[in-house]
Amino acid sequence: MKNKDPFKTRCWAGLAVADPYQVLAECFQFADIGSFRKTIRQVLLSAAKNKIHQKEEPASVLDSFKAIRSVMLAARAFCRQKKSSALQLNPEQFTDKRLYARPNATCAEWMYLPKNLSEKEYQNPYAVFHRFFKYQDIKQWRQSIEHILTYALSSCSEDIDLDLLKLYLHLTRLMEAAHLIDVREVLHIGGYLKPALRKEG
């Protein structure tokens, strides 16, 4: 029987999305890359302390991590399809905002700049996905996220047995790579041009 919600998007996006590119589009309609980066950082910091994460509503945190899980599943699909998008960029082209920021962005363009990707990963963000799953498989990632949320959203006083710095780097790089692919390769959401690409008039 065909899975009607292969990327587990219904629980946060309100609809089942069957195309991995559309998962990325929905994800960055849900929240921008700056918000995801901030949530990941704050939640992992809370997990390292014996205090309950109180920067955001718990439901918002859970929804953000559900969206991240959907991006993980889309990334795994891209890995299986052996996707690649290596760009041949000259040094002066790296600052071309069309490569990293949405047109008519509502926040500062520098918020969209990837903070944790190498030059090669900036040119080929799909490479990040391979490294992501080389570090842990999908089952281990699900367990890690479950543990992170348990520690962050409770006053659990046990010593955390997770390498939070590595998890932070891998999760933020996953989302930054997904964001770059969305900006560069996805023109529509659900069959309609992205709002920023529509001509008003």
C-alpha positions as CSV (number, residue, x, y, z in Angstrom):
1,M,0.0,0.0,0.0
2,K,1.4,3.4,-1.0
3,N,2.2,5.7,1.8
4,K,-0.1,8.8,1.5
5,D,2.1,10.9,3.7
6,P,5.7,9.8,2.9
7,F,7.5,12.8,4.4
8,K,5.2,13.2,7.5
9,T,4.1,16.7,6.6
10,R,0.4,16.5,7.5
11,C,1.1,16.9,11.2
12,W,2.8,20.4,10.8
13,A,1.8,21.6,7.3
14,G,-1.8,20.4,7.3
15,L,-1.4,18.5,4.1
16,A,0.4,15.4,2.8
17,V,3.2,16.3,0.4
18,A,4.6,13.6,-1.8
19,D,7.4,15.5,-3.7
20,P,10.6,16.1,-1.7
21,Y,11.1,19.5,-3.4
22,Q,7.7,20.6,-2.3
23,V,8.5,19.5,1.3
24,L,11.3,22.1,1.2
25,A,9.0,24.7,-0.2
26,E,6.3,24.1,2.5
27,C,9.0,24.0,5.2
28,F,10.3,27.5,4.3
29,Q,6.8,28.8,4.0
30,F,6.2,27.6,7.5
31,A,9.4,29.3,8.9
32,D,12.4,31.0,7.4
33,I,16.0,29.6,7.8
34,G,16.8,32.2,10.5
35,S,14.0,30.9,12.6
36,F,15.0,27.3,12.2
37,R,18.6,28.1,13.0
38,K,17.5,30.0,16.2
39,T,15.2,27.2,17.3
40,I,17.8,24.5,16.9
41,R,20.4,26.6,18.8
42,Q,18.0,27.5,21.7
43,V,16.6,24.0,22.1
44,L,20.0,22.3,22.1
45,L,21.2,24.9,24.7
46,S,18.1,24.1,26.8
47,A,18.8,20.4,26.5
48,A,22.3,20.9,27.9
49,K,20.9,22.6,31.0
50,N,18.6,21.3,33.7
51,K,16.0,24.0,32.9
52,I,12.9,23.7,30.8
53,H,13.1,25.5,27.4
54,Q,10.9,28.6,27.7
55,K,11.9,30.7,24.7
56,E,9.0,29.4,22.6
57,E,5.7,27.7,23.1
58,P,6.3,23.9,23.4
59,A,3.9,23.3,20.6
60,S,5.9,25.6,18.3
61,V,9.1,23.8,19.1
62,L,7.5,20.4,18.4
63,D,6.1,21.7,15.1
64,S,9.5,23.1,14.1
65,F,11.2,19.7,14.8
66,K,8.4,17.9,12.9
67,A,9.2,20.1,9.9
68,I,12.9,19.3,10.4
69,R,12.1,15.6,10.4
70,S,10.2,16.0,7.1
71,V,13.3,17.8,5.6
72,M,15.4,14.8,6.9
73,L,13.1,12.4,5.0
74,A,13.2,14.5,1.9
75,A,17.0,14.7,2.2
76,R,17.1,10.9,2.3
77,A,15.0,10.7,-0.8
78,F,17.4,13.0,-2.6
79,C,20.3,10.8,-1.5
80,R,18.6,7.7,-2.9
81,Q,18.0,9.6,-6.2
82,K,21.7,10.6,-6.2
83,K,20.9,14.2,-6.7
84,S,23.6,16.8,-7.3
85,S,23.7,20.4,-8.2
86,A,27.3,21.5,-8.2
87,L,27.6,25.0,-9.5
88,Q,30.7,26.4,-11.0
89,L,31.0,29.7,-9.3
90,N,33.6,32.4,-9.6
91,P,34.5,34.1,-6.2
92,E,32.6,37.2,-7.1
93,Q,29.4,35.2,-7.7
94,F,29.3,33.8,-4.1
95,T,27.6,37.1,-3.0
96,D,24.9,36.9,-5.6
97,K,21.8,37.1,-3.5
98,R,19.8,35.0,-6.0
99,L,21.8,32.0,-4.8
100,Y,20.8,32.2,-1.2
101,A,17.9,34.6,-0.6
102,R,14.3,34.7,-1.7
103,P,13.2,37.6,-3.8
104,N,11.5,40.4,-1.9
105,A,12.6,38.8,1.4
106,T,10.8,40.1,4.5
107,C,13.9,40.0,6.7
108,A,17.5,41.1,6.1
109,E,19.2,39.1,3.3
110,W,22.2,38.3,5.6
111,M,19.8,36.2,7.7
112,Y,19.6,33.9,4.7
113,L,23.3,33.4,4.3
114,P,24.5,29.9,5.2
115,K,26.7,30.1,8.3
116,N,27.9,26.6,8.5
117,L,28.5,25.4,5.0
118,S,31.9,25.0,3.2
119,E,32.5,26.5,-0.2
120,K,31.9,23.1,-1.9
121,E,28.7,22.6,0.1
122,Y,27.5,26.1,-0.9
123,Q,28.0,25.1,-4.5
124,N,26.5,21.6,-4.1
125,P,24.1,21.6,-1.1
126,Y,23.1,18.0,-1.8
127,A,26.5,16.9,-0.5
128,V,25.4,18.0,3.0
129,F,22.7,15.3,3.0
130,H,25.2,12.5,2.3
131,R,27.3,13.7,5.3
132,F,24.2,14.1,7.4
133,F,23.3,10.4,7.0
134,K,26.9,9.3,7.2
135,Y,27.0,10.7,10.7
136,Q,23.7,8.9,11.7
137,D,21.1,6.9,9.8
138,I,17.4,8.1,9.9
139,K,16.5,5.9,12.8
140,Q,19.4,7.3,14.9
141,W,18.4,10.8,13.9
142,R,14.9,10.3,15.1
143,Q,16.1,9.0,18.4
144,S,18.5,11.9,18.8
145,I,15.8,14.4,18.2
146,E,13.5,12.6,20.6
147,H,16.2,12.8,23.3
148,I,16.9,16.4,22.6
149,L,13.3,17.4,22.9
150,T,12.9,15.3,26.1
151,Y,15.8,17.1,27.7
152,A,14.9,20.5,26.5
153,L,11.2,20.4,27.4
154,S,11.5,18.8,30.8
155,S,13.5,19.4,33.9
156,C,15.4,16.2,33.4
157,S,18.5,16.2,35.6
158,E,20.3,13.2,34.1
159,D,23.6,13.8,32.4
160,I,22.9,14.1,28.7
161,D,24.7,11.5,26.6
162,L,24.6,13.4,23.3
163,D,27.3,15.3,21.4
164,L,25.2,18.5,21.2
165,L,27.7,20.5,19.3
166,K,27.9,17.9,16.5
167,L,24.1,17.6,16.4
168,Y,23.7,21.3,16.2
169,L,26.2,21.6,13.3
170,H,24.6,18.7,11.4
171,L,21.0,20.0,11.9
172,T,21.8,23.6,11.0
173,R,23.8,22.4,7.9
174,L,20.9,20.2,6.9
175,M,18.4,23.1,7.0
176,E,20.8,25.6,5.4
177,A,21.4,23.1,2.5
178,A,17.6,22.5,2.2
179,H,17.1,26.3,2.1
180,L,19.6,26.8,-0.7
181,I,17.9,24.1,-2.8
182,D,14.5,25.6,-2.2
183,V,15.8,29.1,-3.2
184,R,17.6,27.9,-6.3
185,E,15.4,25.0,-7.6
186,V,11.8,25.3,-6.4
187,L,9.7,27.9,-8.2
188,H,6.2,26.9,-7.0
189,I,4.3,25.6,-4.0
190,G,1.5,23.3,-4.7
191,G,1.3,24.3,-8.3
192,Y,1.3,28.1,-7.7
193,L,4.2,30.4,-8.2
194,K,5.9,31.3,-4.9
195,P,4.5,34.6,-3.7
196,A,7.8,36.4,-4.2
197,L,7.9,35.3,-7.9
198,R,4.3,36.4,-8.7
199,K,3.9,39.6,-10.7
200,E,1.6,42.0,-8.9
201,G,-0.7,43.9,-11.0
